[in-house]
Amino acid sequence: MDYICPTKDAICEISEKKSRFIAHITYVETEEEAQSFITKIKKEHYDARHNVYAYILKTGEKKYSDDGEPSKTGGFPVLEMLECEHITNICCVVTRYFGGTLLGVGGLIRAYTKAAKDCLALCEVKQRKLCDLFEISFDYAFLNKTEHILKTNNFEIEKKSFAENVVLEVVSQKDKSDFLKEKLESELGINFKMQKIKEIYK
């Protein structure tokens, strides 16, 4: 199953009636990584009144905390925004430094959502696809030809090794795996061996 995730960390700050909202986003794969990031941001902003957060993992786990804000006015709207954007493997912490003016339920929801959404826009999200990773081995005489086939058909070479034969680890999108095998068979005949190692996300 394909999914969308952030490709880099981001920080964004907005102000609302003198309150500062600082959003931090990072890529995570486990709840432990998410909790570690949350702890790190809380330590950096130990003097802030609130550090609300939300995270979603592609394995299905998700969690939020309003961290002292009125119920469902902090982490919950951030979680809802991330879900609406279909983002996963993501953790967002929004720090609030209170500016002296109460924002009310609607104001808090709007401010936390905007801070998180503006931060998300800086993350350069990417759709990651489930792909096949193949090991292809062949004689050195076919190296240039094989690399040309892979390059012209947009297959990614993950790793090269040179021993008795050339061994390439090649990434193929699921819907192109049969084409890859057929293409090599038509061009190289019996002069190669190909086996699937595992599935990976790219």
Residue pairs with C-beta under 8 A, 6 or more apart in sequence:
1 58
1 130
2 127
2 128
2 129
2 130
3 58
3 88
3 89
3 127
3 128
3 201
4 85
4 86
4 87
4 88
4 125
4 126
4 127
4 128
5 27
5 58
5 87
5 88
5 89
5 90
5 125
5 126
5 128
6 25
6 26
6 27
6 87
6 89
6 90
6 120
6 123
6 124
6 125
6 126
7 27
7 123
7 124
7 125
7 126
8 27
8 123
8 124
9 24
9 25
9 26
9 27
9 123
10 23
10 24
10 25
10 119
10 120
10 122
10 123
11 22
11 23
11 24
11 25
11 119
11 122
12 22
12 23
12 115
12 118
12 119
12 121
12 122
13 20
13 21
13 22
13 23
13 115
14 20
14 21
14 111
14 114
14 115
14 118
15 21
15 99
16 99
16 103
16 107
16 110
16 111
17 99
17 101
17 103
17 107
18 99
18 100
18 101
19 96
19 97
19 98
19 99
19 101
19 103
19 111
20 95
20 96
20 97
20 99
21 94
21 95
21 96
21 111
21 112
21 114
21 115
22 45
22 94
22 95
22 96
22 97
22 115
23 92
23 93
23 94
23 95
23 115
23 116
23 118
23 119
24 37
24 41
24 92
24 93
24 94
24 95
24 119
25 90
25 91
25 92
25 116
25 119
25 120
25 122
25 123
26 37
26 90
26 91
27 89
27 90
27 91
28 34
28 37
28 55
28 57
28 89
28 90
28 91
29 57
29 89
30 57
31 55
31 57
31 61
31 63
33 91
34 55
34 57
34 63
34 91
37 91
37 93
38 51
38 53
38 55
38 91
38 93
41 51
41 53
41 93
41 95
42 51
42 93
45 51
45 95
45 97
47 97
48 95
48 96
48 97
49 68
49 96
49 97
49 98
50 66
50 67
50 68
50 69
50 74
50 95
50 96
50 98
51 67
51 93
51 94
51 95
51 96
52 64
52 65
52 66
52 67
52 69
52 74
52 75
52 78
52 93
52 94
52 96
52 112
53 64
53 65
53 67
53 75
53 78
53 91
53 92
53 93
53 94
54 62
54 63
54 64
54 65
54 75
54 76
54 78
54 79
54 82
54 91
54 92
54 116
55 61
55 62
55 63
55 64
55 90
55 91
55 92
56 62
56 79
56 82
56 83
56 87
56 88
56 89
56 90
57 88
57 89
58 88
58 89
62 79
62 83
64 74
64 75
64 76
64 78
64 79
65 74
65 75
66 72
66 73
66 74
66 75
66 76
67 74
67 75
69 96
69 108
69 112
70 105
70 108
73 105
73 108
73 109
73 112
74 94
74 96
74 108
74 112
75 94
75 112
77 109
77 112
77 113
78 92
78 94
78 112
78 113
78 116
80 113
81 113
81 116
81 117
81 120
82 90
82 92
82 116
82 120
85 117
85 120
85 125
87 120
87 125
92 116
92 119
92 120
94 112
94 115
94 116
96 111
96 112
103 111
128 201
128 202
129 173
129 174
129 201
129 202
130 174
130 199
130 200
130 201
131 171
131 172
131 173
131 174
131 199
131 200
131 201
131 202
132 171
132 172
132 173
132 174
132 177
132 196
132 199
133 158
133 169
133 170
133 171
133 172
133 196
133 197
133 198
133 199
133 200
134 169
134 170
134 171
134 172
134 177
134 180
134 194
134 195
134 196
134 197
135 167
135 168
135 169
135 170
135 194
135 195
135 196
135 197
136 146
136 167
136 168
136 169
136 170
136 184
136 192
136 193
136 194
137 165
137 166
137 167
137 168
137 192
137 193
137 194
138 146
138 165
138 166
138 188
138 191
138 192
138 193
139 165
139 166
139 191
140 162
140 165
140 166
142 166
142 188
142 191
142 192
143 166
145 187
145 188
146 166
146 168
146 184
146 188
146 192
147 157
149 155
149 183
149 184
149 187
150 157
150 168
150 170
153 176
153 179
153 180
153 183
155 170
155 171
155 172
155 176
155 180
156 170
156 171
156 202
157 168
157 169
157 170
157 171
158 169
158 170
158 171
159 168
159 169
160 166
160 167
160 168
160 169
161 167
169 197
170 180
171 200
171 202
172 180
177 196
181 194
184 192
184 194
